[in-house]
Amino acid sequence: MSSSPEPTPLWDLPEPKAEPSRKAKPARAKTASRRGAQNPAPENPVARIVVDIPLTHLDRTFDYRIPEKLHEAAVPGCRVRVRFAGQLVDGYLVERTDTTEFTGKLAYIDRVTSSEPVLPPALHILCRSVADRYGGTLSDVLRLAIPSRHAKAEAEPPAEPAQTPEPPETTAWEKYQSGPAFLEAVAERRPANAVWQALPGEDWPRRLAEAATVAAAAGRGVVMVVPDHRDLTRLHDACVSLLGADSVVALIAGLGPAERYRRWLAVLRGAVRVVVGTRAAMFAPVADPGLFVVWDDGDDVHLDQHAPYPHVRDVLMDRAHAAKGSMLVAGFARTAEAQFLVESGWAQPLVAARPELRAAAPRVTPVGEDFDVARDEAAKAARLPSVAFEAARQSLAGGFPVLVQVPRRGYVPGLACGNCRTSAHCRRCAGPLSLPGGLIDGAPRPPACRWCGVPETNFHCAACGSVRLRAVVVGSKRTAEELGRAFSGFPVRTSGATEVLASVPGKPALVVCTPGAEPVAEGGYGAALLLDGWALLGRQDLRAGEETLRRWMAAAALVRPGTEGGRVFVGAEAGLSVVQALVRWDPGWHASLELAERRELGFPPAMRMASIEGTPDAVAGLLDDLALPETGEVLGPVPLGDVDEDGNAERERALVRVARPDGKALAAAIHAAAARRDARKASEPIRLQLDPLELI
């Protein structure tokens, strides 16, 4: 008894020489003729199809013929099913025409899955642009941009378009320099780009809702993206209060298939003009978009973890440029990428005057201030010195809660100077040092750079000259228990991990949370204790300082103004630039320092970088086939994870960097090398990512 052979997977099939129709078997053609030959559509019978195939060398459109029976259903942008390499696969019809460059016989479209035009021309152009920017494929971007079809939701009648709202009151924007001018440009449908630095204690959801209402009143669409569901809830409620529930829709990946598709269709069909959401909303197909907003662009959740790994900020920037709309990068802190936009002249800063800032900011006290050391010599070394206890006691006595931020557990330990705790860096490329493990001639392997792999056998701290190294270790398990014993009689609440609080009442309590999980307190916190600053600053990450300042400012912004007794204690040395930026509440100054250092060292955003991860053979093969521009430079490869006694690892990573003007050439080179690799049917997996956030 013989068994039928298993079907050949698409990855093992050769690339079609011309069109999929050449794969059709003669026997099938005879069967089709017996059933009756199909006639082509009377007008524009040729369809250009984007086939949903995850192979880089097939990243193009294929021509198919439209049968007469599908003439009405096959509209541009609809979903179709076609026969490709002998198998039925999904695809999108992007264009109908009456000519084709293919000289052979075209295959017919098998069927139209749905006549809903889910891929309009503007969305197709955007997805193609994103794929080219990150060296990926169009099919990968389309999976991120278009949700799965739900037939029942699609069959529902479209809702009536929401009414155009009245212009809102925007006097609160007057305290920001150039704020009224930005809103005026949005109202007049003129493109304007800005980086908004919100004041501490600012009701930022209300301000963004006002900007969205200004754009909607001018008849234009709005897309606003925030990091998580807590921010989304606040922003959605603020928009509903100004626009009404029928004029705004929230898009989030956590919705069920039917509800997500229903809301997405409402945007596609023009029923709503204002879209708020998390990362899943960055491709929302709003009609006539005029304003794009990203809040807290430094949060790593804005980077999609699916190929080709697009970032929300970059996608919205491309959309604003293509639609001739306005772009607003907003937050309490400022990233080096946002500072790059300001210094290049692409965006204007929206900042408040210093008197406004001093009136809104809390008083910030770093560890070891001269006055505190004079009163308590142990203040400089203590994790929670007496001044922090006093600030907490005063807040609790005044009837306000106290926020306690402790570093998240699970950070990768890095190496730092054993004397002054300055992060240890490579002398060759300024990358972070780590212990690779393993032995050489019975002795432990010396520290090595995690970027270029060069060993460091003669370490000297650049700050103090010490030759000692130490591991940066985070220990915060017992923080809540210790504070509970120190402030007996007051409740202790925790926020983080599996339970994240959205808000807490404005009553005396200790709220212990991890970075990013700070709940909003009614009336604001009376004090905030930012503990274990070295654990954040000692992270082996290019963005350690920037990320630390962002998290500190997000927590400090929830504290009452200093004029009302609000205090912030930060557990880090006062002389550090990150601490000084927090004390002065000047993230733009710190971002300019970060950007200057990255220009000097050749790191993003001053340059564009690509990360290549995989087995040693896969990484080496792709590097050998990579045609880099003149400014291209390869760092590594270096092992990822544990290594054996011989120093070999199962996975390696190489970094490739080029000058920023050659960014498109780098993306094209990555795409071409991946296409040749797929055409050779390489079986070893490899991960290609442009502009990665983590360079370790």
C-alpha positions as CSV (number, residue, x, y, z in Angstrom):
1,M,0.0,0.0,0.0
2,S,1.7,3.2,-1.2
3,S,1.2,6.6,0.5
4,S,0.9,9.9,-1.3
5,P,4.0,12.1,-1.1
6,E,3.8,15.1,1.2
7,P,3.4,18.5,-0.5
8,T,6.6,20.5,-1.0
9,P,6.7,23.6,1.2
10,L,7.0,27.0,-0.4
11,W,10.4,27.6,1.1
12,D,11.8,24.6,-0.9
13,L,10.4,25.6,-4.2
14,P,12.5,27.4,-6.8
15,E,11.7,30.9,-7.8
16,P,9.3,31.1,-10.7
17,K,11.2,32.2,-13.8
18,A,8.5,34.4,-15.1
19,E,5.0,34.0,-13.6
20,P,3.2,31.5,-11.5
21,S,1.1,30.3,-14.5
22,R,4.1,28.3,-15.8
23,K,3.7,26.0,-12.8
24,A,0.3,24.8,-14.0
25,K,0.3,21.2,-14.9
26,P,-0.9,20.1,-18.4
27,A,-3.4,17.7,-16.8
28,R,-5.0,20.5,-14.9
29,A,-5.3,22.6,-18.1
30,K,-7.2,19.8,-19.8
31,T,-9.6,19.6,-16.8
32,A,-10.2,23.3,-17.0
33,S,-11.0,23.1,-20.7
34,R,-13.5,20.3,-20.0
35,R,-15.2,22.5,-17.5
36,G,-15.3,25.4,-19.9
37,A,-12.6,27.9,-20.7
38,Q,-12.6,31.1,-18.7
39,N,-13.0,34.5,-20.5
40,P,-11.0,37.5,-19.4
41,A,-12.7,40.5,-17.9
42,P,-13.9,43.0,-20.5
43,E,-11.9,45.9,-19.0
44,N,-8.5,46.0,-17.4
45,P,-8.2,42.2,-17.3
46,V,-4.7,42.1,-15.8
47,A,-4.3,42.2,-12.1
48,R,-1.1,43.0,-10.2
49,I,-1.1,40.9,-7.0
50,V,1.0,41.1,-3.9
51,V,1.3,37.4,-2.9
52,D,1.6,36.7,0.8
53,I,4.8,34.8,0.6
54,P,7.5,35.4,3.3
55,L,10.5,35.1,0.9
56,T,12.6,38.1,0.2
57,H,13.4,37.2,-3.4
58,L,9.7,37.1,-4.2
59,D,9.0,40.6,-2.8
60,R,7.3,42.0,-5.9
61,T,3.9,42.0,-7.6
62,F,2.9,39.2,-10.0
63,D,0.5,39.6,-13.0
64,Y,-2.6,37.4,-13.1
65,R,-5.6,37.5,-15.4
66,I,-9.1,38.4,-14.0
67,P,-11.9,36.1,-15.2
68,E,-15.1,37.7,-16.5
69,K,-17.1,36.3,-13.6
70,L,-14.9,38.3,-11.1
71,H,-14.9,41.5,-13.1
72,E,-17.2,43.3,-10.6
73,A,-15.8,41.8,-7.5
74,A,-12.1,42.2,-8.2
75,V,-11.6,45.8,-7.1
76,P,-8.2,47.4,-6.3
77,G,-7.3,46.7,-2.7
78,C,-9.4,43.6,-2.2
79,R,-8.2,40.2,-0.9
80,V,-7.8,37.4,-3.4
81,R,-6.7,33.8,-3.6
82,V,-4.3,32.8,-6.4
83,R,-2.4,29.7,-7.4
84,F,1.3,30.2,-6.8
85,A,3.8,27.4,-7.4
86,G,1.0,24.9,-7.4
87,Q,-0.5,26.0,-4.1
88,L,-3.4,28.4,-3.3
89,V,-2.1,31.4,-1.3
90,D,-3.6,34.7,-0.2
91,G,-2.8,38.0,-1.8
92,Y,-4.0,41.6,-2.4
93,L,-5.0,43.1,-5.7
94,V,-3.1,46.4,-5.9
95,E,-3.9,47.5,-9.4
96,R,-5.9,46.6,-12.6
97,T,-4.5,47.3,-16.0
98,D,-4.9,46.2,-19.6
99,T,-1.2,45.5,-20.3
100,T,1.5,43.1,-19.0
101,E,5.2,42.7,-19.6
102,F,4.9,38.9,-19.3
103,T,5.0,37.3,-22.7
104,G,3.5,33.9,-21.7
105,K,0.1,32.8,-20.7
106,L,-1.2,34.4,-17.5
107,A,-2.9,32.3,-14.8
108,Y,-6.4,33.4,-13.7
109,I,-7.3,34.6,-10.2
110,D,-8.8,31.7,-8.3
111,R,-11.3,33.7,-6.3
112,V,-12.0,37.0,-4.6
113,T,-12.1,36.5,-0.8
114,S,-13.7,39.8,-0.2
115,S,-14.5,42.9,-2.3
116,E,-13.7,45.2,0.6
117,P,-10.8,47.4,-0.5
118,V,-8.6,46.9,2.6
119,L,-5.4,48.0,0.8
120,P,-6.1,51.5,-0.6
121,P,-3.3,53.1,-2.6
122,A,-2.1,55.3,0.3
123,L,-1.7,52.4,2.6
124,H,0.0,50.3,-0.1
125,I,2.5,53.2,-0.7
126,L,3.1,53.5,3.1
127,C,3.7,49.8,3.6
128,R,6.1,49.7,0.6
129,S,8.0,52.7,2.0
130,V,8.3,51.1,5.5
131,A,9.5,47.8,3.9
132,D,12.2,49.7,2.0
133,R,13.3,51.7,5.0
134,Y,13.9,48.6,7.1
135,G,15.1,46.2,4.4
136,G,12.1,44.0,4.8
137,T,9.3,42.6,2.6
138,L,6.0,44.1,1.7
139,S,4.1,41.0,2.9
140,D,5.6,41.3,6.4
141,V,4.5,44.9,6.7
142,L,1.0,44.1,5.4
143,R,0.6,41.6,8.2
144,L,1.2,44.4,10.7
145,A,-0.9,47.0,8.9
146,I,-4.1,45.0,8.0
147,P,-5.9,42.9,10.7
148,S,-7.3,39.5,9.9
149,R,-10.6,39.4,8.2
150,H,-13.8,38.8,10.1
151,A,-16.7,38.1,7.7
152,K,-19.5,38.9,10.1
153,A,-18.0,42.3,11.1
154,E,-17.3,43.0,7.4
155,A,-21.0,42.3,6.5
156,E,-22.3,44.9,8.9
157,P,-23.5,48.1,7.3
158,P,-21.1,51.1,7.5
159,A,-21.8,53.7,10.2
160,E,-22.6,57.2,9.3
161,P,-19.6,59.6,9.3
162,A,-19.1,61.6,12.5
163,Q,-20.0,65.2,12.4
164,T,-17.2,67.8,12.2
165,P,-16.5,69.2,15.7
166,E,-16.2,72.8,16.7
167,P,-12.7,74.1,17.4
168,P,-11.8,73.7,21.0
169,E,-10.4,76.0,23.6
170,T,-6.6,75.9,23.4
171,T,-5.5,78.6,25.9
172,A,-3.5,75.9,27.9
173,W,-1.1,75.7,25.0
174,E,-0.1,79.4,25.3
175,K,2.3,78.6,28.1
176,Y,4.4,76.6,25.6
177,Q,6.6,78.7,23.2
178,S,5.4,78.1,19.6
179,G,2.4,76.0,20.9
180,P,-0.3,78.4,19.5
181,A,1.6,78.6,16.2
182,F,1.7,74.8,15.9
183,L,-2.1,74.5,16.5
184,E,-2.7,77.4,14.0
185,A,-0.8,75.5,11.3
186,V,-2.8,72.4,12.0
187,A,-6.1,74.3,11.8
188,E,-5.0,75.9,8.5
189,R,-4.1,72.5,7.1
190,R,-0.4,73.5,6.8
191,P,2.3,70.9,7.6
192,A,4.2,71.6,10.9
193,N,6.4,69.3,12.9
194,A,7.2,69.8,16.6
195,V,8.8,68.1,19.6
196,W,6.6,68.9,22.7
197,Q,8.2,68.8,26.2
198,A,5.2,68.6,28.5
199,L,5.4,70.3,31.9
200,P,5.4,68.2,35.1
201,G,1.9,67.7,36.3
202,E,0.5,68.6,32.8
203,D,-2.8,67.0,31.8
204,W,-1.2,65.7,28.6
205,P,-4.2,63.6,27.5
206,R,-6.3,66.7,27.5
207,R,-3.7,68.7,25.6
208,L,-3.4,66.0,22.9
209,A,-7.2,65.7,22.7
210,E,-7.3,69.5,22.1
211,A,-4.8,69.2,19.3
212,A,-6.7,66.3,17.7
213,T,-9.9,68.3,17.9
214,V,-8.3,71.2,16.1
215,A,-7.3,68.8,13.2
216,A,-10.7,67.2,13.2
217,A,-12.4,70.6,13.1
218,A,-10.4,71.3,9.9
219,G,-11.7,68.2,8.3
220,R,-8.6,66.1,8.6
221,G,-7.8,62.8,10.2
222,V,-5.7,62.1,13.3
223,V,-3.6,59.2,14.5
224,M,-2.2,59.2,18.1
225,V,-0.1,56.4,19.5
226,V,0.7,55.8,23.2
227,P,2.8,53.1,24.9
228,D,0.3,51.1,26.9
229,H,-3.4,50.6,27.7
230,R,-3.3,52.9,30.8
231,D,-2.2,55.8,28.7
232,L,-4.7,54.8,26.0
233,T,-7.6,54.8,28.5
234,R,-6.7,58.3,29.6
235,L,-6.2,59.7,26.1
236,H,-9.4,58.0,24.8
237,D,-11.5,59.5,27.6
238,A,-10.1,62.9,27.0
239,C,-10.9,62.7,23.3
240,V,-14.4,61.4,23.9
241,S,-15.1,64.4,26.2
242,L,-14.2,66.8,23.4
243,L,-15.2,64.9,20.3
244,G,-17.9,62.5,21.4
245,A,-17.9,58.7,21.4
246,D,-18.8,58.4,17.7
247,S,-15.9,60.5,16.5
248,V,-13.0,58.6,18.1
249,V,-12.0,54.9,18.0
250,A,-9.3,53.1,20.0
251,L,-7.2,50.4,18.3
252,I,-5.2,48.0,20.3
253,A,-3.8,44.5,19.5
254,G,-5.5,43.0,22.6
255,L,-9.0,43.4,21.1
256,G,-10.8,40.3,19.8
257,P,-10.6,39.6,16.0
258,A,-14.2,40.7,15.4
259,E,-14.0,44.0,17.4
260,R,-10.6,44.9,16.1
261,Y,-11.6,44.4,12.5
262,R,-14.9,46.3,13.1
263,R,-13.1,49.3,14.5
264,W,-10.5,49.2,11.8
265,L,-13.2,49.1,9.1
266,A,-14.9,52.1,10.7
267,V,-11.6,54.0,10.2
268,L,-11.2,52.7,6.6
269,R,-14.7,53.6,5.6
270,G,-14.4,57.1,7.0
271,A,-16.9,56.8,9.9
272,V,-14.3,58.2,12.4
273,R,-11.5,60.6,11.9
274,V,-9.6,60.3,15.2
275,V,-7.7,57.1,16.0
276,V,-6.0,56.5,19.3
277,G,-4.2,53.4,20.2
278,T,-1.0,51.5,21.0
279,R,1.6,50.3,18.5
280,A,-1.1,48.5,16.4
281,A,-2.6,51.9,15.4
282,M,0.4,53.3,13.6
283,F,-0.9,52.0,10.2
284,A,-4.6,53.1,10.8
285,P,-6.0,54.1,7.4
286,V,-7.6,57.4,8.4
287,A,-9.0,59.6,5.5
288,D,-7.1,62.8,4.7
289,P,-4.7,62.5,7.7
290,G,-3.5,65.9,9.1
291,L,-2.0,65.1,12.5
292,F,0.2,62.3,13.8
293,V,1.2,62.1,17.4
294,V,3.5,59.7,19.3
295,W,3.6,60.0,23.1
296,D,6.8,59.0,25.0
297,D,8.7,57.8,21.9
298,G,11.6,56.6,24.0
299,D,9.5,53.7,25.4
300,D,10.8,50.5,23.9
301,V,7.3,49.1,23.3
302,H,7.0,51.5,20.3
303,L,9.3,49.1,18.5
304,D,7.4,46.3,16.8
305,Q,8.9,42.9,17.6
306,H,7.8,41.4,14.3
307,A,9.8,41.7,11.0
308,P,10.8,44.2,9.7
309,Y,10.7,45.7,13.2
310,P,9.4,49.2,12.5
311,H,9.3,52.0,15.1
312,V,6.1,54.0,15.6
313,R,8.0,57.3,15.5
314,D,9.6,56.6,12.1
315,V,6.4,55.2,10.6
316,L,4.4,58.3,11.6
317,M,7.1,60.6,10.3
318,D,6.9,58.9,6.9
319,R,3.1,59.2,7.0
320,A,3.2,62.9,7.9
321,H,5.7,63.6,5.1
322,A,3.6,61.7,2.5
323,A,0.3,63.2,3.5
324,K,1.7,66.7,4.0
325,G,0.4,66.6,7.5
326,S,1.8,67.6,10.9
327,M,3.9,65.5,13.3
328,L,4.1,65.9,17.1
329,V,6.6,63.9,19.1
330,A,5.5,64.4,22.7
331,G,6.6,63.4,26.2
332,F,8.1,64.6,29.5
333,A,11.6,63.7,28.4
334,R,13.3,63.9,25.1
335,T,15.2,61.2,23.2
336,A,18.3,61.7,21.1
337,E,16.3,60.9,18.0
338,A,13.8,63.7,18.9
339,Q,16.8,66.0,19.5
340,F,18.2,65.1,16.1
341,L,14.9,66.2,14.5
342,V,15.2,69.5,16.4
343,E,18.8,70.2,15.5
344,S,18.3,69.2,11.9
345,G,15.5,71.8,11.6
346,W,12.8,69.2,10.7
347,A,10.9,69.9,13.9
348,Q,10.5,72.9,16.3
349,P,10.6,72.5,20.1
350,L,7.5,73.3,22.1
351,V,8.8,74.1,25.6
352,A,7.5,76.3,28.4
353,A,9.4,79.3,29.7
354,R,11.5,78.9,32.8
355,P,9.1,80.7,35.1
356,E,6.3,78.3,34.1
357,L,8.6,75.4,34.6
358,R,9.8,76.5,38.1
359,A,6.1,76.9,39.1
360,A,5.2,73.4,38.0
361,A,8.2,71.3,38.8
362,P,8.8,69.5,42.1
363,R,11.9,70.1,44.1
364,V,14.5,67.4,43.3
365,T,17.1,66.4,45.8
366,P,20.0,64.0,44.7
367,V,21.8,61.8,47.1
368,G,24.8,63.4,48.9
369,E,24.0,67.1,48.7
370,D,26.5,69.1,50.8
371,F,23.8,70.2,53.3
372,D,22.6,66.6,53.8
373,V,26.2,65.2,54.2
374,A,26.9,67.9,56.8
375,R,24.0,66.7,58.8
376,D,24.4,63.0,58.1
377,E,27.8,61.7,57.0
378,A,26.2,58.4,55.9
379,A,23.8,60.1,53.6
380,K,26.1,59.6,50.6
381,A,26.3,55.9,51.0
382,A,22.8,55.1,52.3
383,R,20.2,53.7,50.0
384,L,17.5,55.8,51.7
385,P,19.1,58.6,53.8
386,S,17.4,60.7,56.4
387,V,16.4,63.5,53.9
388,A,14.3,60.9,52.0
389,F,12.7,59.7,55.1
390,E,11.8,63.3,56.1
391,A,10.3,63.9,52.7
392,A,8.2,60.8,52.9
393,R,7.0,61.6,56.5
394,Q,6.0,65.1,55.5
395,S,4.0,63.9,52.5
396,L,2.2,61.3,54.6
397,A,1.6,63.8,57.4
398,G,0.1,66.2,54.8
399,G,-2.4,63.6,53.6
400,F,-0.6,62.7,50.3
401,P,0.7,59.3,49.0
402,V,4.4,58.7,48.5
403,L,5.7,57.1,45.3
404,V,8.7,54.8,45.6
405,Q,10.3,53.7,42.3
406,V,12.7,50.7,42.4
407,P,14.5,49.2,39.4
408,R,12.8,46.3,37.6
409,R,14.3,43.0,38.5
410,G,15.9,41.0,35.8
411,Y,18.2,43.5,34.1
412,V,21.3,41.9,32.6
413,P,24.2,42.5,34.9
414,G,27.0,44.5,33.4
415,L,30.5,45.5,34.4
416,A,31.4,48.8,36.0
417,C,34.4,50.3,37.8
418,G,34.9,48.8,41.2
419,N,35.8,52.2,42.7
420,C,33.5,54.8,41.2
421,R,30.9,52.5,39.4
422,T,31.3,54.2,36.0
423,S,30.2,51.8,33.3
424,A,33.1,49.9,31.7
425,H,33.5,50.4,28.0
426,C,35.8,49.1,25.2
427,R,38.7,51.3,24.2
428,R,38.3,50.4,20.6
429,C,34.6,51.0,19.9
430,A,33.2,52.3,23.2
431,G,31.0,49.2,23.5
432,P,30.1,47.7,26.9
433,L,32.4,45.1,28.5
434,S,31.1,41.8,29.9
435,L,32.5,38.5,31.1
436,P,32.1,36.0,28.3
437,G,32.7,32.9,30.5
438,G,34.7,29.9,29.7
439,L,38.4,29.1,30.3
440,I,41.7,29.7,28.5
441,D,44.5,27.4,29.6
442,G,42.5,26.7,32.8
443,A,42.1,30.5,33.6
444,P,38.9,32.4,33.3
445,R,38.5,34.3,30.0
446,P,39.1,38.1,30.3
447,P,36.4,40.7,29.9
448,A,35.5,41.4,26.3
449,C,33.5,43.9,24.3
450,R,29.9,42.9,23.6
451,W,30.0,44.8,20.3
452,C,33.4,44.1,18.6
453,G,34.5,41.1,20.7
454,V,38.0,42.5,21.5
455,P,39.3,41.3,24.9
456,E,40.1,43.9,27.5
457,T,43.2,42.6,29.5
458,N,44.3,45.9,30.9
459,F,41.3,47.8,32.1
460,H,41.6,51.3,33.5
461,C,38.6,53.4,34.4
462,A,38.4,56.5,32.3
463,A,36.9,58.4,35.2
464,C,39.1,57.5,38.2
465,G,41.9,55.3,36.8
466,S,40.9,52.2,38.9
467,V,41.8,48.8,37.5
468,R,39.0,47.0,39.5
469,L,35.8,45.8,37.9
470,R,32.5,44.9,39.6
471,A,29.1,43.6,38.5
472,V,26.1,45.8,38.6
473,V,23.5,43.9,40.6
474,V,19.9,44.9,41.3
475,G,18.3,43.8,44.6
476,S,14.9,45.2,45.3
477,K,12.8,42.3,46.6
478,R,12.4,43.5,50.1
479,T,11.8,47.2,49.4
480,A,8.1,47.1,50.1
481,E,8.7,45.1,53.3
482,E,11.4,47.4,54.6
483,L,9.3,50.5,53.9
484,G,6.3,48.9,55.6
485,R,8.3,48.4,58.8
486,A,9.8,51.9,58.6
487,F,6.4,53.6,58.2
488,S,4.2,51.4,60.3
489,G,0.5,52.4,60.3
490,F,0.4,53.4,56.6
491,P,-0.7,51.0,53.8
492,V,1.8,49.8,51.3
493,R,0.6,49.2,47.7
494,T,2.7,47.7,44.9
495,S,2.4,48.2,41.1
496,G,4.3,46.1,38.6
497,A,4.8,42.7,37.1
498,T,1.4,41.0,36.7
499,E,-0.6,43.7,38.6
500,V,-0.2,47.3,37.4
501,L,-2.3,49.9,39.0
502,A,-3.9,52.6,36.8
503,S,-4.6,55.1,39.7
504,V,-4.5,55.4,43.5
505,P,-6.6,57.6,45.8
506,G,-5.0,60.8,47.1
507,K,-4.7,59.4,50.7
508,P,-1.6,58.7,52.8
509,A,0.0,55.5,51.5
510,L,3.3,54.1,50.2
511,V,3.1,53.1,46.5
512,V,6.1,50.9,45.5
513,C,6.4,50.4,41.8
514,T,8.8,49.4,39.0
515,P,9.7,51.9,36.2
516,G,6.8,52.3,33.8
517,A,4.1,51.1,36.3
518,E,3.6,54.3,38.2
519,P,-0.1,54.8,38.9
520,V,-1.6,58.3,38.8
521,A,-2.5,59.7,42.2
522,E,-5.5,61.9,42.7
523,G,-4.2,65.4,43.4
524,G,-0.6,64.2,42.8
525,Y,2.0,62.6,45.1
526,G,3.5,64.5,47.9
527,A,6.9,62.9,47.4
528,A,8.7,60.5,45.1
529,L,11.7,58.3,46.1
530,L,13.7,57.1,43.1
531,L,15.9,54.4,44.6
532,D,18.9,52.5,43.4
533,G,19.8,54.9,40.6
534,W,23.0,53.0,39.9
535,A,21.1,49.9,38.9
536,L,19.5,51.9,36.0
537,L,22.5,53.9,35.1
538,G,24.7,50.8,35.2
539,R,22.8,49.0,32.6
540,Q,24.9,47.8,29.6
541,D,23.0,49.8,27.1
542,L,23.7,52.7,24.7
543,R,20.5,54.3,25.9
544,A,21.1,53.7,29.7
545,G,21.3,57.4,30.6
546,E,18.5,58.5,28.3
547,E,16.2,55.7,29.5
548,T,17.0,56.4,33.1
549,L,16.1,60.1,32.7
550,R,12.9,59.2,30.9
551,R,11.8,56.9,33.7
552,W,12.7,59.3,36.4
553,M,10.9,62.2,34.8
554,A,7.8,60.1,34.2
555,A,7.7,59.4,37.9
556,A,8.6,62.9,39.0
557,A,5.9,64.4,36.8
558,L,3.3,62.8,39.0
559,V,4.5,64.8,42.0
560,R,2.9,68.0,43.2
561,P,4.8,71.2,42.4
562,G,7.6,72.3,44.7
563,T,5.7,75.4,45.6
564,E,3.1,73.1,47.2
565,G,5.6,71.0,49.0
566,G,6.3,68.3,46.3
567,R,9.7,66.6,46.8
568,V,11.6,64.1,44.7
569,F,14.6,62.2,46.0
570,V,16.9,60.5,43.5
571,G,19.4,57.9,44.6
572,A,22.3,59.0,42.4
573,E,25.3,61.3,42.5
574,A,24.4,65.0,42.0
575,G,27.3,65.5,39.6
576,L,26.0,63.2,36.9
577,S,24.5,64.8,33.8
578,V,21.4,62.7,34.1
579,V,20.8,63.8,37.6
580,Q,21.5,67.5,36.7
581,A,19.0,67.2,33.9
582,L,16.4,66.0,36.3
583,V,17.2,68.7,38.9
584,R,17.0,71.5,36.3
585,W,14.1,69.7,34.5
586,D,16.0,70.1,31.2
587,P,15.8,66.9,29.1
588,G,16.6,68.9,26.0
589,W,20.1,69.7,27.4
590,H,20.7,66.1,28.2
591,A,19.5,64.9,24.8
592,S,21.9,67.3,23.1
593,L,24.8,65.9,25.1
594,E,23.7,62.3,24.2
595,L,23.4,63.2,20.5
596,A,26.9,64.9,20.5
597,E,28.5,61.8,22.1
598,R,26.8,59.5,19.6
599,R,28.0,61.6,16.7
600,E,31.5,61.4,18.1
601,L,31.3,57.6,18.5
602,G,29.4,56.9,15.3
603,F,26.1,55.5,16.9
604,P,22.4,56.1,16.0
605,P,20.8,58.4,15.3
606,A,23.9,60.1,13.9
607,M,24.5,56.9,11.8
608,R,22.3,54.0,10.7
609,M,23.0,50.5,12.0
610,A,21.9,47.0,11.2
611,S,22.0,44.0,13.4
612,I,22.6,40.5,12.0
613,E,22.0,37.6,14.3
614,G,22.1,33.9,13.7
615,T,24.4,30.9,13.7
616,P,28.1,31.6,13.0
617,D,27.9,30.2,9.5
618,A,24.7,32.1,8.6
619,V,26.2,35.4,9.9
620,A,29.5,34.9,8.1
621,G,27.7,33.9,4.8
622,L,25.5,37.0,4.8
623,L,28.4,39.3,5.7
624,D,30.4,37.9,2.8
625,D,27.5,38.6,0.4
626,L,26.7,42.0,1.7
627,A,27.6,44.9,-0.7
628,L,28.1,47.8,1.7
629,P,28.4,51.5,0.7
630,E,31.8,53.2,1.1
631,T,31.0,54.4,4.6
632,G,30.0,50.8,5.7
633,E,31.8,49.3,8.7
634,V,31.3,45.8,10.3
635,L,31.6,45.4,14.1
636,G,32.0,41.8,15.2
637,P,30.7,39.2,15.0
638,V,30.6,38.4,18.7
639,P,29.0,35.5,20.5
640,L,25.5,35.7,21.9
641,G,24.8,33.9,25.2
642,D,27.0,31.3,26.7
643,V,30.1,29.9,25.0
644,D,31.9,26.6,25.4
645,E,35.4,26.2,26.7
646,D,36.8,26.9,23.2
647,G,34.9,30.2,23.0
648,N,32.3,29.0,20.5
649,A,28.7,30.0,20.7
650,E,25.6,28.7,19.0
651,R,24.6,32.2,17.9
652,E,26.5,35.3,17.0
653,R,25.7,38.9,16.1
654,A,27.4,41.4,13.9
655,L,26.6,45.1,13.7
656,V,26.9,47.1,10.5
657,R,26.9,50.9,10.5
658,V,27.0,53.5,7.7
659,A,26.7,57.2,7.5
660,R,23.2,58.5,7.7
661,P,23.0,59.5,4.0
662,D,23.8,55.9,3.1
663,G,20.9,54.6,5.2
664,K,18.8,53.7,2.1
665,A,21.8,52.0,0.5
666,L,22.3,49.9,3.7
667,A,18.6,48.8,3.7
668,A,18.8,48.0,0.0
669,A,22.0,45.9,0.5
670,I,20.4,44.0,3.4
671,H,17.3,43.3,1.3
672,A,19.4,42.1,-1.7
673,A,21.6,39.9,0.4
674,A,18.5,38.3,2.1
675,A,16.9,37.8,-1.3
676,R,20.0,36.0,-2.6
677,R,20.0,33.9,0.6
678,D,16.4,32.9,0.2
679,A,16.9,32.1,-3.5
680,R,19.7,29.7,-2.4
681,K,17.2,28.0,0.0
682,A,19.4,28.6,3.0
683,S,17.9,26.7,5.9
684,E,19.6,28.3,8.9
685,P,17.4,31.1,10.4
686,I,18.8,34.6,10.6
687,R,17.5,37.8,12.1
688,L,18.0,41.1,10.3
689,Q,17.1,44.4,12.0
690,L,17.8,48.0,11.0
691,D,18.0,50.7,13.7
692,P,17.8,48.3,16.7
693,L,17.1,49.8,20.1
694,E,19.4,47.3,21.8
695,L,23.0,47.2,20.6
696,I,24.1,44.6,23.1
